[in-house]
């Protein structure tokens, strides 16, 4: 999969440096590379999740190195990864959770704001659901759980930070987030 990593990093770095539209560029590059990676592989489900890890992780590394907006970059990467997953028959729910988890882990690795990345991941998944006609509540749930799982693996403090960021994010579906984080039911 290192050819996918190289392709994503090179394409994003040069495109973002020249274009400026981080969200659309990241979305397009992520979707295209998930589709290419899965179509070139044998087992769709396993290869699809692996492709999402590679694309989102290397994409976020590239974006953080350009100085471009991490928020727009993560929204675009996650959105494109979920769209690509749908196109090649990978579970979009699994794709959303995995994309969010990988984004949080990569944010930690590159020193980006993990709370912002978690919120942007969920936002990207919700937008992807609208684009592909999937259940936004299910996809949001998978992204919230993926973000929290990854943050908890880093440390309990990081898990707390991500929970607070998700609960305080204005643009996210709070009924879903509240139910998952605090156990409240409406």
Backbone as CSV, one residue per row, in Angstrom:
resi,resn,N_x,N_y,N_z,CA_x,CA_y,CA_z,C_x,C_y,C_z
1,UNK,0.813,-1.196,0.000,0.000,0.000,0.000,0.854,1.255,0.000
2,UNK,2.164,1.148,0.094,2.994,2.348,0.137,2.881,3.169,-1.145
3,UNK,2.528,2.553,-2.258,2.325,3.331,-3.480,1.103,4.236,-3.331
4,UNK,0.084,3.778,-2.593,-1.082,4.607,-2.316,-0.660,5.787,-1.444
5,UNK,0.112,5.503,-0.414,0.587,6.552,0.482,1.356,7.609,-0.289
6,UNK,2.284,7.178,-1.125,3.073,8.115,-1.923,2.201,8.913,-2.878
7,UNK,1.262,8.248,-3.535,0.383,8.929,-4.487,-0.457,9.993,-3.787
8,UNK,-1.012,9.647,-2.643,-1.845,10.597,-1.906,-1.013,11.791,-1.446
9,UNK,0.127,11.519,-0.836,0.974,12.613,-0.337,1.415,13.536,-1.461
10,UNK,1.916,12.959,-2.548,2.398,13.780,-3.664,1.284,14.586,-4.308
11,UNK,0.157,13.947,-4.565,-0.957,14.631,-5.208,-1.486,15.753,-4.330
12,UNK,-1.708,15.475,-3.057,-2.242,16.498,-2.166,-1.274,17.655,-1.969
13,UNK,-0.015,17.349,-1.750,0.960,18.410,-1.521,1.029,19.352,-2.709
14,UNK,1.126,18.822,-3.914,1.220,19.706,-5.086,-0.111,20.385,-5.399
15,UNK,-1.224,19.682,-5.256,-2.527,20.268,-5.574,-2.905,21.365,-4.594
16,UNK,-2.669,21.138,-3.307,-3.037,22.134,-2.302,-2.130,23.351,-2.405
17,UNK,-0.860,23.130,-2.673,0.056,24.255,-2.822,-0.362,25.151,-3.977
18,UNK,-0.874,24.561,-5.049,-1.256,25.341,-6.214,-2.694,25.797,-6.229
19,UNK,-3.604,25.040,-5.613,-5.035,25.318,-5.761,-5.615,26.183,-4.662
20,UNK,-5.443,25.773,-3.436,-6.026,26.514,-2.346,-7.347,25.950,-1.842
21,UNK,-8.093,25.216,-2.650,-9.353,24.626,-2.211,-9.054,23.273,-1.576
22,UNK,-8.730,23.308,-0.317,-8.277,22.124,0.394,-9.377,21.059,0.476
23,UNK,-10.592,21.463,0.824,-11.679,20.507,1.025,-11.961,19.713,-0.246
24,UNK,-12.197,20.395,-1.332,-12.538,19.716,-2.588,-11.369,18.872,-3.098
25,UNK,-10.163,19.403,-2.989,-8.981,18.666,-3.441,-8.791,17.395,-2.617
26,UNK,-8.878,17.524,-1.293,-8.696,16.360,-0.418,-9.787,15.322,-0.672
27,UNK,-11.015,15.773,-0.855,-12.138,14.862,-1.111,-11.914,14.082,-2.400
28,UNK,-11.535,14.768,-3.440,-11.314,14.143,-4.741,-10.163,13.144,-4.699
29,UNK,-9.049,13.549,-4.090,-7.867,12.680,-4.010,-8.176,11.446,-3.162
30,UNK,-8.866,11.632,-2.048,-9.183,10.493,-1.177,-10.093,9.498,-1.886
31,UNK,-11.155,9.995,-2.497,-12.092,9.095,-3.190,-11.387,8.320,-4.290
32,UNK,-10.653,9.026,-5.113,-9.951,8.403,-6.246,-8.982,7.328,-5.773
33,UNK,-8.234,7.599,-4.709,-7.223,6.647,-4.252,-7.808,5.463,-3.503
34,UNK,-8.914,5.643,-2.799,-9.589,4.497,-2.173,-10.099,3.570,-3.264
35,UNK,-10.738,4.140,-4.277,-11.271,3.334,-5.386,-10.144,2.582,-6.091
36,UNK,-9.063,3.279,-6.423,-7.927,2.632,-7.103,-7.340,1.504,-6.265
37,UNK,-7.160,1.759,-4.972,-6.541,0.747,-4.106,-7.414,-0.491,-3.981
38,UNK,-8.718,-0.289,-3.852,-9.611,-1.437,-3.680,-9.782,-2.196,-4.986
39,UNK,-9.898,-1.496,-6.089,-10.065,-2.178,-7.367,-8.815,-2.960,-7.760
40,UNK,-7.684,-2.566,-7.235,-6.449,-3.279,-7.536,-6.187,-4.418,-6.581
41,UNK,-7.064,-4.606,-5.604,-6.859,-5.639,-4.593,-7.888,-6.749,-4.752
42,UNK,-7.655,-7.833,-4.055,-8.534,-8.987,-4.178,-9.744,-8.952,-3.266
43,UNK,-9.537,-8.872,-1.955,-10.639,-8.934,-0.999,-11.125,-7.529,-0.666
44,UNK,-12.319,-7.187,-1.105,-12.820,-5.822,-1.005,-12.884,-5.300,0.427
45,UNK,-13.555,-5.980,1.331,-13.762,-5.448,2.674,-12.442,-5.199,3.404
46,UNK,-11.565,-6.170,3.399,-10.290,-6.009,4.072,-9.438,-4.959,3.382
47,UNK,-9.369,-5.001,2.105,-8.564,-4.042,1.360,-9.153,-2.648,1.445
48,UNK,-10.475,-2.551,1.534,-11.136,-1.254,1.624,-10.781,-0.530,2.905
49,UNK,-10.812,-1.228,4.014,-10.473,-0.625,5.300,-8.996,-0.243,5.323
50,UNK,-8.165,-1.108,4.779,-6.736,-0.821,4.708,-6.486,0.406,3.815
51,UNK,-7.197,0.498,2.715,-7.054,1.645,1.813,-7.472,2.933,2.510
52,UNK,-8.536,2.871,3.290,-8.997,4.059,4.017,-7.937,4.501,5.019
53,UNK,-7.353,3.561,5.744,-6.267,3.894,6.672,-5.128,4.615,5.948
54,UNK,-4.694,4.043,4.849,-3.580,4.618,4.090,-3.916,6.007,3.552
55,UNK,-5.081,6.141,2.952,-5.458,7.396,2.306,-5.657,8.505,3.340
56,UNK,-6.422,8.231,4.384,-6.688,9.267,5.388,-5.404,9.612,6.154
57,UNK,-4.653,8.600,6.561,-3.418,8.856,7.307,-2.394,9.645,6.501
58,UNK,-2.101,9.183,5.302,-1.094,9.882,4.484,-1.620,11.235,4.019
59,UNK,-2.922,11.335,3.785,-3.508,12.609,3.384,-3.381,13.654,4.473
60,UNK,-3.680,13.267,5.703,-3.564,14.211,6.818,-2.112,14.605,7.067
61,UNK,-1.204,13.655,6.925,0.217,13.988,7.049,0.627,15.029,6.005
62,UNK,0.182,14.830,4.773,0.517,15.764,3.693,-0.086,17.142,3.947
63,UNK,-1.344,17.182,4.340,-2.017,18.463,4.578,-1.365,19.211,5.730
64,UNK,-1.025,18.506,6.796,-0.396,19.182,7.934,0.964,19.763,7.548
65,UNK,1.617,19.156,6.571,2.907,19.660,6.108,2.817,20.865,5.183
66,UNK,1.627,21.139,4.651,1.479,22.274,3.727,1.070,23.556,4.431
67,UNK,0.603,23.450,5.664,0.116,24.627,6.364,-1.317,24.981,5.986
68,UNK,-1.963,24.138,5.204,-3.350,24.368,4.794,-4.283,24.060,5.965
69,UNK,-5.544,24.383,5.818,-6.544,24.173,6.855,-6.721,22.683,7.167
70,UNK,-6.404,22.325,8.399,-6.592,20.938,8.850,-8.079,20.608,8.856
71,UNK,-8.902,21.551,9.284,-10.345,21.327,9.338,-10.888,20.946,7.972
72,UNK,-10.630,21.775,6.966,-11.106,21.490,5.614,-10.480,20.213,5.066
73,UNK,-9.203,20.011,5.352,-8.517,18.823,4.855,-9.113,17.539,5.394
74,UNK,-9.394,17.510,6.691,-9.960,16.301,7.298,-11.379,16.068,6.791
75,UNK,-12.184,17.131,6.736,-13.542,16.978,6.204,-13.479,16.378,4.799
76,UNK,-12.608,16.908,3.954,-12.473,16.413,2.582,-11.969,14.989,2.507
77,UNK,-10.940,14.676,3.291,-10.379,13.318,3.274,-11.409,12.275,3.703
78,UNK,-12.081,12.543,4.809,-13.050,11.581,5.333,-14.237,11.455,4.377
79,UNK,-14.696,12.574,3.888,-15.825,12.573,2.949,-15.481,11.759,1.702
80,UNK,-14.307,12.008,1.137,-13.873,11.285,-0.056,-13.645,9.809,0.201
81,UNK,-13.090,9.472,1.372,-12.842,8.064,1.705,-14.162,7.293,1.805
82,UNK,-15.169,7.904,2.425,-16.470,7.232,2.556,-17.138,7.105,1.185
83,UNK,-17.050,8.147,0.373,-17.621,8.075,-0.982,-16.935,6.985,-1.805
84,UNK,-15.607,6.906,-1.703,-14.861,5.872,-2.413,-15.235,4.486,-1.932
85,UNK,-15.410,4.340,-0.622,-15.813,3.050,-0.059,-17.153,2.607,-0.632
86,UNK,-18.101,3.518,-0.677,-19.430,3.193,-1.219,-19.311,2.739,-2.675
87,UNK,-18.487,3.440,-3.441,-18.340,3.137,-4.867,-17.819,1.729,-5.126
88,UNK,-16.969,1.231,-4.225,-16.378,-0.090,-4.442,-16.983,-1.183,-3.560
89,UNK,-18.088,-0.872,-2.884,-18.800,-1.898,-2.136,-18.321,-2.167,-0.732
90,UNK,-17.560,-1.260,-0.155,-17.128,-1.401,1.234,-18.197,-0.766,2.125
91,UNK,-18.452,-1.338,3.270,-19.434,-0.798,4.214,-19.105,0.653,4.550
92,UNK,-20.048,1.552,4.278,-19.812,2.966,4.566,-19.776,3.224,6.074
93,UNK,-20.497,2.432,6.839,-20.473,2.589,8.298,-19.085,2.249,8.828
94,UNK,-18.537,1.130,8.380,-17.171,0.767,8.780,-16.171,1.797,8.280
95,UNK,-16.359,2.248,7.047,-15.454,3.234,6.451,-15.439,4.529,7.251
96,UNK,-16.614,4.989,7.666,-16.694,6.221,8.446,-15.992,6.117,9.782
97,UNK,-16.208,5.010,10.469,-15.552,4.799,11.756,-14.047,4.682,11.628
98,UNK,-13.616,3.970,10.609,-12.182,3.777,10.391,-11.511,5.084,9.973
99,UNK,-12.157,5.848,9.110,-11.596,7.128,8.666,-11.431,8.079,9.844
100,UNK,-12.442,8.153,10.717,-12.372,9.026,11.886,-11.271,8.564,12.848
101,UNK,-11.194,7.266,13.070,-10.172,6.713,13.954,-8.767,7.007,13.432
102,UNK,-8.564,6.780,12.156,-7.251,7.033,11.548,-6.906,8.520,11.607
103,UNK,-7.883,9.379,11.371,-7.631,10.824,11.416,-7.182,11.253,12.809
104,UNK,-7.831,10.745,13.850,-7.458,11.105,15.219,-6.047,10.604,15.546
105,UNK,-5.753,9.364,15.195,-4.420,8.812,15.462,-3.336,9.586,14.705
106,UNK,-3.633,9.946,13.457,-2.655,10.689,12.656,-2.489,12.109,13.186
107,UNK,-3.572,12.718,13.646,-3.494,14.061,14.233,-2.539,14.058,15.426
108,UNK,-2.639,13.034,16.249,-1.736,12.898,17.388,-0.291,12.776,16.910
109,UNK,-0.095,11.964,15.902,1.243,11.706,15.360,1.892,12.975,14.797
110,UNK,1.098,13.815,14.109,1.663,15.010,13.466,1.539,16.272,14.318
111,UNK,0.925,16.142,15.501,0.816,17.290,16.397,-0.316,18.249,16.054
112,UNK,-1.321,17.765,15.350,-2.479,18.606,15.025,-3.449,18.596,16.201
113,UNK,-4.373,19.515,16.212,-5.385,19.607,17.264,-6.350,18.429,17.136
114,UNK,-6.272,17.498,18.066,-7.046,16.261,17.987,-8.544,16.525,18.113
115,UNK,-8.942,17.472,18.939,-10.351,17.807,19.076,-10.927,18.323,17.772
116,UNK,-10.197,19.203,17.122,-10.628,19.750,15.833,-10.718,18.640,14.794
117,UNK,-9.756,17.756,14.790,-9.750,16.652,13.821,-10.920,15.701,14.062
118,UNK,-11.234,15.405,15.321,-12.367,14.526,15.627,-13.673,15.145,15.138
119,UNK,-13.867,16.422,15.423,-15.083,17.116,14.990,-15.147,17.161,13.463
120,UNK,-14.040,17.458,12.823,-13.993,17.523,11.358,-14.267,16.162,10.734
121,UNK,-13.806,15.098,11.386,-14.062,13.742,10.887,-15.551,13.428,10.893
122,UNK,-16.216,13.739,11.990,-17.653,13.477,12.077,-18.391,14.342,11.056
123,UNK,-17.980,15.591,10.928,-18.603,16.472,9.934,-18.432,15.898,8.525
124,UNK,-17.242,15.412,8.198,-16.991,14.825,6.881,-17.853,13.612,6.615
125,UNK,-18.041,12.776,7.633,-18.866,11.582,7.487,-20.332,11.959,7.270
126,UNK,-20.810,12.949,8.024,-22.200,13.388,7.869,-22.420,13.966,6.467
127,UNK,-21.470,14.760,5.981,-21.574,15.315,4.629,-21.519,14.211,3.573
128,UNK,-20.678,13.216,3.796,-20.595,12.095,2.859,-21.923,11.354,2.807
129,UNK,-22.558,11.184,3.960,-23.858,10.503,4.004,-24.860,11.222,3.112
130,UNK,-24.855,12.541,3.151,-25.736,13.321,2.284,-25.397,13.144,0.819
131,UNK,-24.109,13.085,0.513,-23.655,12.938,-0.873,-24.050,11.582,-1.464
132,UNK,-23.961,10.530,-0.648,-24.167,9.176,-1.174,-25.534,8.603,-0.836
133,UNK,-26.345,9.366,-0.114,-27.694,8.900,0.214,-27.738,7.831,1.282
134,UNK,-26.825,7.895,2.244,-26.813,6.926,3.345,-27.412,7.543,4.598
135,UNK,-27.638,6.715,5.588,-28.196,7.148,6.866,-27.141,7.956,7.620
136,UNK,-27.352,9.270,7.735,-26.360,10.120,8.379,-26.223,9.812,9.864
137,UNK,-27.296,9.372,10.516,-27.210,9.035,11.941,-26.286,7.840,12.163
138,UNK,-26.422,6.810,11.339,-25.563,5.627,11.480,-24.106,5.963,11.189
139,UNK,-23.885,6.742,10.139,-22.510,7.115,9.795,-21.914,8.026,10.864
140,UNK,-22.695,8.972,11.369,-22.200,9.858,12.430,-21.840,9.045,13.666
141,UNK,-22.678,8.084,14.006,-22.429,7.218,15.158,-21.101,6.478,14.992
142,UNK,-20.869,5.947,13.802,-19.614,5.206,13.576,-18.408,6.130,13.673
143,UNK,-18.532,7.364,13.182,-17.415,8.309,13.245,-17.152,8.770,14.678
144,UNK,-18.220,9.022,15.437,-18.058,9.420,16.839,-17.361,8.303,17.609
145,UNK,-17.849,7.081,17.446,-17.242,5.948,18.156,-15.807,5.701,17.703
146,UNK,-15.534,5.845,16.395,-14.162,5.682,15.894,-13.225,6.729,16.462
147,UNK,-13.685,7.970,16.542,-12.870,9.059,17.105,-12.571,8.815,18.579
148,UNK,-13.601,8.440,19.322,-13.428,8.208,20.760,-12.522,7.005,21.016
149,UNK,-12.730,5.937,20.257,-11.903,4.733,20.421,-10.423,5.067,20.198
150,UNK,-10.146,5.790,19.124,-8.759,6.143,18.826,-8.182,7.065,19.896
151,UNK,-8.974,8.031,20.352,-8.497,8.964,21.379,-8.213,8.231,22.687
152,UNK,-9.097,7.309,23.061,-8.885,6.530,24.281,-7.635,5.664,24.189
153,UNK,-7.323,5.171,22.988,-6.101,4.377,22.802,-4.859,5.228,23.013
154,UNK,-4.954,6.514,22.696,-3.813,7.419,22.885,-3.621,7.680,24.381
155,UNK,-4.682,8.123,25.057,-4.646,8.329,26.508,-6.037,8.701,26.998
156,UNK,-6.248,8.557,28.300,-7.557,8.925,28.842,-7.785,10.432,28.726
157,UNK,-6.716,11.226,28.843,-6.840,12.678,28.687,-7.263,13.036,27.259
158,UNK,-6.710,12.347,26.295,-7.073,12.594,24.899,-8.519,12.181,24.659
159,UNK,-8.934,11.086,25.256,-10.327,10.649,25.151,-11.271,11.698,25.708
160,UNK,-10.930,12.264,26.853,-11.749,13.315,27.460,-11.793,14.547,26.560
161,UNK,-10.651,14.921,26.008,-10.585,16.079,25.112,-11.490,15.893,23.898
162,UNK,-11.459,14.718,23.304,-12.274,14.438,22.121,-13.760,14.439,22.485
163,UNK,-14.108,13.848,23.599,-15.520,13.858,24.031,-16.021,15.291,24.195
164,UNK,-15.222,16.134,24.857,-15.612,17.535,25.058,-15.738,18.260,23.727
165,UNK,-14.787,18.042,22.828,-14.829,18.703,21.524,-16.084,18.301,20.758
166,UNK,-16.413,17.027,20.772,-17.607,16.553,20.067,-18.886,17.107,20.685
167,UNK,-18.936,17.146,22.007,-20.129,17.676,22.683,-20.303,19.179,22.462
168,UNK,-19.203,19.888,22.280,-19.263,21.346,22.117,-19.345,21.803,20.669
169,UNK,-19.240,20.898,19.726,-19.265,21.277,18.309,-20.673,21.670,17.893
170,UNK,-20.810,22.852,17.369,-22.119,23.381,16.998,-22.706,22.661,15.792
171,UNK,-21.880,22.320,14.818,-22.373,21.812,13.533,-22.643,20.314,13.494
172,UNK,-22.578,19.638,14.634,-22.756,18.192,14.635,-24.111,17.795,15.220
173,UNK,-24.584,16.587,14.892,-25.884,16.107,15.391,-25.814,15.736,16.878
174,UNK,-26.195,16.686,17.729,-26.022,16.500,19.176,-26.877,15.402,19.790
175,UNK,-28.012,15.095,19.204,-28.805,14.003,19.758,-28.012,12.701,19.707
176,UNK,-27.297,12.492,18.630,-26.489,11.277,18.465,-25.285,11.308,19.398
177,UNK,-24.579,12.424,19.403,-23.361,12.545,20.206,-23.689,12.427,21.691
178,UNK,-24.730,13.140,22.142,-25.116,13.051,23.555,-25.448,11.620,23.949
179,UNK,-26.206,10.946,23.109,-26.605,9.567,23.421,-25.389,8.645,23.516
180,UNK,-24.422,8.822,22.633,-23.249,7.946,22.630,-22.297,8.249,23.782
181,UNK,-22.109,9.530,24.065,-21.113,9.905,25.073,-21.662,9.844,26.482
182,UNK,-22.855,10.366,26.693,-23.352,10.465,28.058,-24.450,9.457,28.386
183,UNK,-24.902,8.711,27.394,-25.941,7.714,27.640,-27.346,8.270,27.676
184,UNK,-27.499,9.584,27.414,-28.844,10.183,27.403,-29.630,9.673,26.209
185,UNK,-30.897,9.483,26.418,-31.786,9.082,25.322,-32.906,10.092,25.232
186,UNK,-33.334,10.403,24.001,-34.432,11.340,23.840,-35.734,10.636,23.674
